[in-house]
Amino acid sequence: MTLTSTPTSTVEVPQEIARRIVLPEGHREDEPLFEAYRWMRENAPLAQVAVEGYDPVWLLVKHADIMEVERQPQIFTSGGGDEPGSHNPILQNQAGDAFTQSLTGGSLRILETLTYLDPPEHTMVKDIAAEWFRPASLKKWEDQIRDLARESIAHQLHVGPNDLDAVKDFCLTYPLHVIMTLFGVPAEDEPRMMALTQEFFGTADPDTQRVDVEPLTPEGAAQQWSATIQDFYAYFDALVEARRKEPQDDLATIIARAKSPETGEYFPKEVAYGWFIAIATAGHDTTSSTMASILEALALHPEQLALVQRRPELIPDLVNEGLRWASPVKQFTRKALEDYEMRGQTIKAGDRMMLLYQSANRDPDVFDAPDEFHLDRRPNRHIAFGYGPHMCIGQHLAKQELRIMLEELLPRIAALEVTGERKVVQTNFVGGLRKLPMRLELR
């Protein structure tokens, strides 16, 4: 069975391919998903598809096309304001969008965070903490992050063979502990942050369903998203109040006490909540997914593990290849504000586009042998952090965390192997490995 795109498209995309890419359950297995991406790149590099229950959406699978869209926020909106009928930059089904609008009076802007904003509002909110996230500023945290990496290895691993789930027993905890420490969240609250993050990104995954949400309903994912956001708000409200009364030397203070250049008053609390949620979720989940993918790749390619152990100066390259390989942010969507010509087709004003970063990072027009893991790949023009104004503000911190952990861990690895079946998070948004049984032998 095939689906014919709307008249502006000249390409027919098999329904199986469209569903594999659009639906969360299509992301349960990497191999069929990447085959679907490959089919699109070779046969329909730009096509609009319609999957039942979802708005029609253009699938952008090529590196150059995504960069072209990302660098033009004045044409391709991320959020489109907070008025009724605004755009949702995170792909939800129609029932989920309707549920969100029922909570907000018609808007799809459920969070006051960078993802939902366009310049100049995006620029103003980003500037709240932009200086903190610059590489020169992050150098001051180098020693503390290294101490946390050593502490993580000492607490979670021992000399000799370690049989473990590399995701749950190792990769998840270190990035969370780093970001929460720098952020200013007490260590005893980290399990709560971990649970909320799993619920936040696992809205379509049966393994992470909340007990207060009816699973497997069309609007169930949006209900979980909303409920989790409210739980985050309840926690972070106390943090905002505390930092406004008693400033600390942490990121939470910078955000909580930021003042609008337009009014000279504190930004609304919702802006701080949006920052806090972004940091508490994407600030560690994407890093842990990348770390797990790197360990898996090194286990499957022992010659590359030996290479980076001989030449530790290659660790930054390993981090970049791990980011390309994992691409933990699978997609964001944009909406065209005017008609736009691309690849000989017309994207109409009001059309939505799904920017597929995983596919772009396997684009053979940009990467030699894109389906092979090469830790010393150069150049490596991956867009795992996005591109343009929406390029991830935390990218330098993520690379720093990964580099430091690998500098501490790799010299101590005597052997590394995958010992069981892997499992990935069922999501079409942000996610990676959920389970990775391994034997990690330390010297």
C-alpha positions as CSV (number, residue, x, y, z in Angstrom):
1,M,0.0,0.0,0.0
2,T,1.3,3.5,-0.8
3,L,0.3,7.0,0.1
4,T,0.3,9.7,-2.4
5,S,1.5,13.0,-1.1
6,T,-0.5,16.2,-1.5
7,P,-0.4,17.8,-5.0
8,T,2.7,19.8,-4.2
9,S,4.7,16.6,-3.9
10,T,5.6,14.4,-6.9
11,V,6.7,11.4,-4.9
12,E,4.8,8.5,-3.5
13,V,6.1,7.2,-0.2
14,P,5.1,3.7,0.9
15,Q,2.9,3.8,4.0
16,E,5.2,1.4,5.7
17,I,8.1,3.8,5.3
18,A,6.1,6.8,6.4
19,R,4.8,5.0,9.5
20,R,8.2,3.7,10.4
21,I,9.6,7.3,10.6
22,V,6.6,9.2,12.0
23,L,5.2,6.8,14.6
24,P,7.0,6.3,18.0
25,E,6.7,2.5,17.6
26,G,8.6,2.7,14.3
27,H,11.6,3.7,16.4
28,R,11.7,0.5,18.5
29,E,14.5,-1.0,16.3
30,D,17.3,0.9,14.8
31,E,18.0,-1.2,11.7
32,P,14.5,-1.0,10.0
33,L,14.4,2.7,10.9
34,F,17.7,3.5,9.3
35,E,16.6,1.5,6.3
36,A,13.6,3.7,6.0
37,Y,15.8,6.8,6.2
38,R,18.0,5.3,3.5
39,W,15.0,4.7,1.2
40,M,13.9,8.3,1.7
41,R,17.3,9.7,0.9
42,E,17.6,7.6,-2.2
43,N,14.1,7.8,-3.5
44,A,12.2,10.7,-2.0
45,P,14.7,13.1,-0.3
46,L,11.8,15.6,0.1
47,A,8.2,14.3,0.4
48,Q,5.1,15.1,2.3
49,V,3.4,12.1,3.9
50,A,0.1,11.6,5.7
51,V,0.0,9.1,8.6
52,E,-3.4,8.4,10.1
53,G,-3.9,10.4,13.3
54,Y,-1.1,13.0,12.4
55,D,-1.1,16.2,10.4
56,P,0.5,15.9,7.0
57,V,4.2,16.5,7.3
58,W,7.2,16.9,5.0
59,L,10.1,14.6,5.8
60,L,13.5,16.2,5.5
61,V,16.1,13.5,5.5
62,K,19.1,15.3,3.8
63,H,21.8,17.2,5.8
64,A,21.8,20.2,3.4
65,D,18.0,20.6,3.5
66,I,17.8,20.6,7.3
67,M,20.6,23.2,7.5
68,E,18.8,25.3,4.9
69,V,15.6,25.3,7.0
70,E,17.4,25.8,10.4
71,R,19.2,28.9,9.3
72,Q,16.0,30.7,8.3
73,P,13.8,31.0,11.4
74,Q,12.1,34.0,9.8
75,I,10.6,31.6,7.2
76,F,10.4,28.3,9.2
77,T,9.0,28.9,12.7
78,S,9.8,26.7,15.6
79,G,6.9,27.8,17.9
80,G,5.1,30.5,16.2
81,G,4.0,32.4,19.3
82,D,1.6,31.5,22.0
83,E,-1.6,32.4,20.3
84,P,-4.3,29.8,19.4
85,G,-3.2,27.9,16.3
86,S,0.5,28.1,17.1
87,H,2.9,25.5,15.9
88,N,4.1,22.5,18.0
89,P,7.9,22.0,17.4
90,I,7.6,18.5,18.9
91,L,5.7,16.1,16.7
92,Q,2.5,14.9,18.4
93,N,-0.5,13.2,17.0
94,Q,-3.7,15.2,16.4
95,A,-5.3,14.0,19.6
96,G,-2.3,15.0,21.6
97,D,-2.2,18.5,20.1
98,A,-6.0,18.8,20.8
99,F,-5.4,17.8,24.4
100,T,-2.6,20.4,24.8
101,Q,-4.8,23.1,23.3
102,S,-7.6,22.2,25.7
103,L,-5.2,23.0,28.6
104,T,-3.8,26.3,27.2
105,G,-6.8,27.9,25.6
106,G,-5.8,26.9,22.1
107,S,-2.1,27.4,22.1
108,L,0.4,24.6,21.5
109,R,3.1,26.4,23.5
110,I,3.0,24.3,26.6
111,L,6.4,25.3,27.8
112,E,8.3,28.7,28.0
113,T,11.5,27.2,26.7
114,L,13.8,27.8,23.8
115,T,12.4,25.0,21.7
116,Y,9.1,26.9,21.4
117,L,10.5,30.4,20.7
118,D,11.6,32.3,17.6
119,P,14.0,35.2,17.4
120,P,14.0,37.9,18.8
121,E,12.2,36.3,21.8
122,H,14.4,33.2,21.5
123,T,17.5,35.4,21.6
124,M,16.4,37.3,24.7
125,V,15.6,34.1,26.6
126,K,18.7,32.3,25.4
127,D,20.9,35.2,26.6
128,I,19.8,34.5,30.2
129,A,22.4,31.7,30.5
130,A,24.3,31.9,27.2
131,E,27.5,33.2,28.9
132,W,27.5,30.3,31.4
133,F,27.4,27.7,28.6
134,R,30.3,29.2,26.6
135,P,33.5,27.0,26.5
136,A,35.6,29.6,28.3
137,S,33.1,29.7,31.1
138,L,32.9,26.0,31.4
139,K,36.6,25.6,32.0
140,K,36.1,26.6,35.6
141,W,34.1,23.4,36.1
142,E,36.7,21.0,34.5
143,D,38.2,19.8,37.8
144,Q,34.9,19.3,39.5
145,I,33.5,17.4,36.6
146,R,36.6,15.2,36.5
147,D,36.1,14.5,40.3
148,L,32.5,13.5,39.6
149,A,33.7,11.2,36.7
150,R,36.2,9.5,39.0
151,E,33.6,9.2,41.7
152,S,31.1,7.6,39.3
153,I,33.6,5.0,38.2
154,A,34.7,4.2,41.8
155,H,31.1,3.9,43.0
156,Q,29.6,1.9,40.1
157,L,32.5,-0.3,38.9
158,H,35.2,-2.4,40.4
159,V,38.5,-3.9,39.3
160,G,37.9,-7.0,37.3
161,P,34.8,-8.0,35.3
162,N,31.6,-6.0,35.8
163,D,28.5,-7.6,34.4
164,L,25.9,-4.8,34.1
165,D,23.3,-3.0,32.1
166,A,25.6,-0.2,30.9
167,V,22.7,2.2,30.5
168,K,20.9,1.8,33.9
169,D,23.9,0.9,36.0
170,F,26.4,3.4,34.6
171,C,25.6,5.8,31.8
172,L,22.5,7.3,33.2
173,T,23.8,8.4,36.5
174,Y,27.0,10.3,35.7
175,P,25.6,13.0,33.4
176,L,22.6,13.5,35.7
177,H,24.9,14.0,38.7
178,V,27.1,16.4,36.8
179,I,24.3,18.7,35.6
180,M,22.4,18.6,38.9
181,T,25.6,19.4,40.8
182,L,26.4,22.4,38.5
183,F,22.7,23.4,38.5
184,G,22.3,23.4,42.2
185,V,19.8,20.5,42.8
186,P,20.6,18.5,46.0
187,A,21.9,14.9,45.4
188,E,19.0,13.4,47.3
189,D,16.6,14.8,44.7
190,E,18.4,13.3,41.7
191,P,16.3,10.1,41.7
192,R,13.2,12.3,41.4
193,M,14.8,14.2,38.5
194,M,15.7,10.9,36.8
195,A,12.2,9.5,37.1
196,L,10.6,12.6,35.7
197,T,13.1,12.7,32.8
198,Q,12.2,9.1,31.9
199,E,8.5,10.0,31.9
200,F,9.1,13.2,30.0
201,F,10.9,11.6,27.1
202,G,9.1,8.2,27.3
203,T,5.6,9.4,26.7
204,A,5.1,6.8,24.0
205,D,7.1,4.0,25.6
206,P,5.1,1.3,27.5
207,D,8.1,0.9,30.0
208,T,7.8,4.5,31.2
209,Q,4.0,5.1,31.5
210,R,2.8,7.0,34.5
211,V,0.1,5.4,36.7
212,D,-2.1,8.5,36.5
213,V,-2.3,8.4,32.7
214,E,-4.4,6.0,30.7
215,P,-1.9,4.2,28.4
216,L,-2.4,3.4,24.7
217,T,-5.0,6.2,24.1
218,P,-4.5,8.7,21.3
219,E,-4.0,11.5,23.8
220,G,-2.1,9.4,26.4
221,A,1.3,10.7,25.4
222,A,0.2,14.4,25.6
223,Q,-1.5,13.7,29.0
224,Q,1.8,12.2,30.4
225,W,3.8,15.1,28.9
226,S,1.5,17.6,30.6
227,A,1.4,15.8,34.0
228,T,5.2,15.5,34.1
229,I,5.6,19.2,33.3
230,Q,3.3,20.0,36.2
231,D,5.4,17.9,38.5
232,F,8.5,19.7,37.3
233,Y,6.8,23.0,37.9
234,A,5.9,22.1,41.5
235,Y,9.5,21.1,42.2
236,F,11.2,24.1,40.5
237,D,8.8,26.7,42.0
238,A,10.5,26.2,45.4
239,L,13.9,26.3,43.7
240,V,13.1,29.7,42.0
241,E,11.9,31.1,45.3
242,A,14.9,29.9,47.2
243,R,17.5,31.3,44.7
244,R,15.7,34.7,44.5
245,K,15.9,35.0,48.3
246,E,19.4,33.5,48.7
247,P,21.6,33.5,45.6
248,Q,24.2,30.7,45.2
249,D,27.1,30.1,42.9
250,D,25.1,27.9,40.5
251,L,23.2,27.9,37.3
252,A,19.9,27.9,39.0
253,T,20.6,31.3,40.6
254,I,21.6,32.8,37.2
255,I,18.3,31.6,35.7
256,A,16.0,32.3,38.7
257,R,17.3,35.9,39.1
258,A,17.4,36.9,35.4
259,K,15.6,40.1,34.6
260,S,13.9,41.0,31.4
261,P,15.7,43.8,29.5
262,E,12.3,45.1,28.5
263,T,10.8,45.5,31.9
264,G,13.8,45.4,34.3
265,E,11.8,42.9,36.4
266,Y,12.4,39.2,36.9
267,F,11.3,37.1,34.0
268,P,8.0,35.3,34.7
269,K,8.6,32.1,36.7
270,E,7.4,30.1,33.7
271,V,10.6,31.2,31.8
272,A,12.7,29.8,34.7
273,Y,10.7,26.6,34.7
274,G,11.3,26.2,31.0
275,W,15.0,26.6,31.4
276,F,15.1,24.3,34.4
277,I,13.1,21.5,32.6
278,A,15.3,21.7,29.6
279,I,18.4,21.4,31.7
280,A,17.0,18.7,33.9
281,T,15.9,16.6,30.9
282,A,17.9,17.1,27.7
283,G,20.8,18.3,29.9
284,H,21.6,14.7,30.8
285,D,19.5,12.3,28.9
286,T,21.1,13.0,25.5
287,T,24.6,12.7,27.0
288,S,23.9,9.4,28.7
289,S,22.4,8.1,25.4
290,T,25.6,9.1,23.6
291,M,27.8,7.5,26.2
292,A,26.0,4.2,26.0
293,S,26.3,4.3,22.2
294,I,30.0,5.0,22.4
295,L,30.6,2.0,24.8
296,E,28.5,-0.2,22.5
297,A,30.5,0.8,19.4
298,L,33.8,0.3,21.1
299,A,32.7,-3.1,22.3
300,L,31.7,-4.1,18.8
301,H,35.0,-2.7,17.3
302,P,37.8,-3.7,19.7
303,E,40.4,-2.4,17.2
304,Q,39.0,1.1,17.7
305,L,39.0,0.7,21.5
306,A,42.7,-0.3,21.2
307,L,43.3,2.7,18.9
308,V,41.9,5.3,21.2
309,Q,43.7,3.7,24.2
310,R,47.0,4.0,22.4
311,R,46.1,7.6,21.2
312,P,44.0,9.3,23.9
313,E,44.3,12.6,21.9
314,L,41.6,11.0,19.7
315,I,39.0,11.2,22.4
316,P,37.4,14.4,21.2
317,D,37.0,12.8,17.8
318,L,35.5,9.8,19.5
319,V,33.0,12.0,21.2
320,N,32.0,13.7,17.9
321,E,31.6,10.3,16.2
322,G,29.5,9.1,19.1
323,L,27.2,12.1,18.8
324,R,26.8,11.5,15.1
325,W,26.2,7.8,15.6
326,A,23.7,8.2,18.4
327,S,21.9,11.4,17.3
328,P,19.8,11.2,20.4
329,V,17.6,14.1,19.3
330,K,15.8,12.4,16.5
331,Q,13.7,15.3,15.2
332,F,12.1,18.7,15.7
333,T,9.4,20.1,13.5
334,R,9.1,23.5,11.8
335,K,6.2,25.3,10.1
336,A,6.6,27.4,6.9
337,L,5.4,30.9,7.2
338,E,5.4,31.5,3.4
339,D,5.6,29.4,0.3
340,Y,9.2,28.1,-0.3
341,E,10.8,26.2,-3.1
342,M,13.0,23.3,-2.3
343,R,14.2,20.4,-4.5
344,G,11.8,21.6,-7.2
345,Q,8.8,21.4,-5.0
346,T,6.7,24.0,-3.2
347,I,6.4,23.8,0.6
348,K,3.2,25.8,1.2
349,A,2.7,28.4,3.9
350,G,1.4,26.5,6.9
351,D,3.0,23.2,6.0
352,R,4.9,21.3,8.7
353,M,8.3,19.8,8.3
354,M,9.9,17.0,10.3
355,L,13.7,17.6,10.5
356,L,15.2,14.1,10.8
357,Y,18.7,14.6,12.3
358,Q,19.4,10.9,12.5
359,S,19.0,10.6,8.8
360,A,21.1,13.7,8.1
361,N,23.9,12.3,10.2
362,R,24.0,9.2,7.9
363,D,23.9,11.3,4.6
364,P,26.5,9.9,2.2
365,D,26.7,13.4,0.5
366,V,28.3,14.6,3.7
367,F,29.9,11.5,5.4
368,D,32.1,8.8,3.8
369,A,30.9,5.3,4.8
370,P,28.1,6.9,6.9
371,D,26.9,3.6,8.3
372,E,30.3,2.7,9.8
373,F,31.6,3.9,13.1
374,H,35.0,5.5,12.8
375,L,36.2,7.3,15.9
376,D,38.9,9.2,14.0
377,R,36.4,10.6,11.4
378,R,37.5,14.0,10.1
379,P,35.8,16.1,9.0
380,N,32.7,15.3,11.0
381,R,30.0,17.8,10.2
382,H,27.3,16.1,12.2
383,I,24.3,18.1,13.3
384,A,23.4,16.1,16.4
385,F,23.0,19.4,18.2
386,G,20.9,21.0,15.4
387,Y,22.0,24.0,13.5
388,G,21.4,27.8,13.3
389,P,19.7,29.8,16.1
390,H,18.3,26.6,17.7
391,M,21.6,24.8,17.9
392,C,21.8,23.3,21.4
393,I,23.1,25.7,24.0
394,G,24.5,22.9,26.1
395,Q,26.6,21.3,23.4
396,H,30.0,22.3,24.9
397,L,29.0,21.0,28.3
398,A,27.9,17.7,26.8
399,K,31.2,17.3,24.9
400,Q,33.1,18.2,28.0
401,E,31.3,15.7,30.2
402,L,31.8,12.9,27.6
403,R,35.5,13.7,27.0
404,I,36.3,13.8,30.7
405,M,34.5,10.5,31.4
406,L,36.3,8.8,28.5
407,E,39.6,10.2,29.6
408,E,39.1,8.6,33.0
409,L,37.5,5.3,31.9
410,L,39.2,4.2,28.7
411,P,42.7,3.7,30.1
412,R,41.3,1.4,32.7
413,I,39.3,-0.9,30.4
414,A,40.9,-4.3,29.9
415,A,38.0,-5.8,28.0
416,L,34.6,-4.7,26.8
417,E,31.8,-6.8,25.2
418,V,28.1,-6.8,24.7
419,T,26.6,-9.8,26.5
420,G,22.9,-9.6,25.8
421,E,20.1,-8.1,23.7
422,R,20.0,-4.3,23.5
423,K,16.7,-2.3,23.8
424,V,16.0,1.2,22.7
425,V,13.4,3.7,23.9
426,Q,10.2,3.7,21.9
427,T,10.1,7.4,20.9
428,N,10.2,9.5,17.8
429,F,11.6,12.5,19.7
430,V,14.6,12.2,22.1
431,G,16.0,8.8,23.1
432,G,18.5,6.1,22.6
433,L,19.5,2.9,24.2
434,R,17.3,1.8,27.2
435,K,19.1,-1.5,27.9
436,L,22.6,-2.6,27.0
437,P,23.9,-5.8,28.8
438,M,27.7,-5.6,28.9
439,R,30.8,-7.1,30.5
440,L,33.2,-4.3,31.3
441,E,36.5,-5.5,32.8
442,L,38.6,-2.8,34.6
443,R,42.3,-2.9,35.3
